[in-house]
Amino acid sequence: MKSASAILGVIVLIICVVLIAGCGSYNKLIGLRQQVDRSWADVQSVYQRRADLIPNLVKTVEGAANFEKTTLAEVVKARQQVSNVKLDPSSAPTDPQALKQFQQTQDALSGALSRLLVVVERYPDLKANANFQALQTQLEGTENRIAVERRKFNETVQAYNTAIQRMPTALFAGMLGFHPRPYFSAREGADVAPEVNFNFGAPAPSPSSGAQNSAPGASPQLEANPPAAR
């Protein structure tokens, strides 16, 4: 009788320990999931900030005489495609394909904006426009924030995914609704350096003529051709 009571006591003690440990793990996972969702909201916020800047940019550029309409149309089309992809801003996606589609449309918009800003280099009057300069500065700052927030999001997702895959949490995480979250992947072509041309497509001078005609210390006019759409 005493032996049975002792065994029962040990079983109850083990169950209590498991429950306490499980509660601690559950609370930790809740906190990590909230961090992922909060980081996702930050990503959505900076992307929306960029989208809000584009209409004013388009209006400003449209006012430039003989501006290349094709480049401008690409930006408008890319922004529309971004608007068509709807993801919950308060909860990070669990579907890798949904995040992939979101990233592809956002990266396509980044590429269109990059090409637009390169073309603008050929329009001195537009470059000198105070409104355009302000918009360009804001866009550049927003692109930097996007890169930062995407990196932070990946870091929080990594911490969360690692936690749910560790033992013994992995035994019950799925049953409690904790599933892996997808990451942002590196942009296609991000490892390829952009091509650089001088003098906006003017024929390159021969080495001898270039040496004779170049003034000491003169800086060539530079145009950076954007890499392929990322």
N, C-alpha and C positions, 0 to 999 in steps of 0.2 A: 504493500500500500504506500509506504513511504517512498519506495523506489519509483512508483508510477507518478507520485506527486512531484518528485524531483525532476523527472523527465518532462512532465507537463510544465513545470516552472522554467526549465531551460528553453523549451519550445516557445513559451510566451515571451521570454527575454529576447530570444533571437528575433521573433516577429517584431517586438518593440524597436529593437536596434535597426532592423531593416526599414521599418516605417519612418523612423527618425531620419535615417540616412536618405531615404527616398524623398521625404519632404524637403530636406536640404538641397538635394539635386534638382528637384522640381522647381523650387524657388530660384535657384541659380539659372536654370534654363529659361524661366519666365523673364528674368532680368536681361539675359543675353538676347532673347527674341525681341524684347522692347528696344534694345540698343540697335538691332538690325533695322527695325521699323522706323526708328527715329533717324537713322542714317539715310535710309531710303527717302524719307520725307525731305531731308536736306538736299539730296540729289535732285529730286523732282523740283524743288524750289529754284535751284540755280538754272535748271533747264527751262523752267517757265520764265525766269528772268530774261534769258536770252531770246526766247520766243516773243516776249513783249517788246523787245528792242527792235525787232526786225521790221515791223510796219513803218516806223519812223525812218529807219535806214533806207527802206525802199522808196519812200516819198522823197527823201533828200537826193538819192541817186537819180531818180527819174527826172529831176530838174536839170540834170547836166545835159548839155547839148550833145547829141549824137552818141550817147552812151550805149554800149553794147547791150541790146535787149535780151539776147540769149542768156547771158550770164545772170542778169537780173531775174529772168523767168525761172532759172534753175533754183534760185534762192526761194522764190515764192512757192514753187512746186514742192521743194523739200520741206518747207515749213508746214505746208498743208498735209503732207504725208505724216509728219510728226504729230500733228493735231488729230489724225485719224487713229493713232495707236493709243488706246485708253487703258491705263493701269491705275489701280487704286493707289493714290499718293500716301495713304496712311498705313499701308501694309506691304512689305516687300514681297515681290512675286515668288511663288514656289515653282512655277513652270519655267524650265530653262528656255523653251522656245519662245515664250512670251517676252522674257528679258532679252533674248537674242534679237527679236524683231524690234523691240524698243531701241536697243543699242544701234542696230543697223540704220534706222531712220534718223536717229540723232547724229550719228557719225556722217551720214550723207549730208545733213544740214551743215555740219562743221566743214565738210569739203566744199560745199557750194559757197559758203561764206568766205572761205580761204581764197577760192578762185576770184570771187568778187573783189576782195581787197587787193589782190594782185593787179587786176584789170584797172582799178581806180588809180594805180600809180601812173597810168598814162593820161590822166586828166588833172593837170595842175590846178585848175580852177576849183574842181571838186575837192581835191586834197586840201586846199586852202580854206574851204568852207568851215566856219566855226562849228556849225551844227554837226557836220559830218565828223569833224575831229573829235567832238565830244562823244558821239555815238561809237566811233571806232575805239576810243579809249575804254568805254564801258563794255564793249564786246570783248576786247582783249582781256579785260579784268574778269569778265564772266567766264570766258574759256578757261582761264587759270583756275577759277573756283570750281568749275566742272571737273577738271582733272583731280583737284584736291579731294572733292567730295566723293568721287568715284573710288579713289584709293582708300579713303576712310571706310566706305561702304564695304569694299572687299575685305578689309581688315576685320570689321565686325562680323561679317559672314563667316570668315575663317574661324574666328573664335567660337562662334555658335556651332558651326558644323563639327568642329573638333570635339566640343563638349558632348554633343549627342551621340558621337561615335565611340566615346570612351566607355569602358566597362566600369561599373555595372550599369551605367546610365543607358547604354545602348539596348539593354534588355527590355526597358519599358518606355523609352522616349517616343517611339513610334506609336505605341498604344495611347499615349497621352497627347498626341497631336503635334509632336515636335519632329518635323521633317527637314531634310537638308534644303538649303537655299542656294540658288545659282549665283555665280559671280559675273561681274563685268569682265569680258575678255579684252586682250590687247587689241588696239585698232589695227586692221589689216594695213600693211605697208608702213606701220609706225617705225620699223627698223630700217626703212629705205630713206636715204638722204635726198632732199629735194634737188632737182636740177637747177642750176643757176646760169642765167644768161645775162650778158651786159648790153647796154644801149638799146634795150627793147627790140631785139631782133635785127639790129643793124649788122651788116656783114663784118665778121671779125677781121681786123687789120692783120697784115702779115707781121711776124715778129720784128722785122727790120723797120717797117713803117711805123709800127706802134712805138718802138723805142725812140724814133726821131720826132714823132708828133706829140708825144705825151709830155706835158709839163711836169717838172719835178714836183712830187707830192700831190698831184691831182688825183681826185677820187673818181672812179668810173661810176656812171649811173647804173644802178643795180636793180634787176628784176628777178625775183625768186619765183620760178614756176612751181606751182603747188604739186605735191606728189599725187598719185592716183587717189581717187576718193576712198576715204578710210571709214 
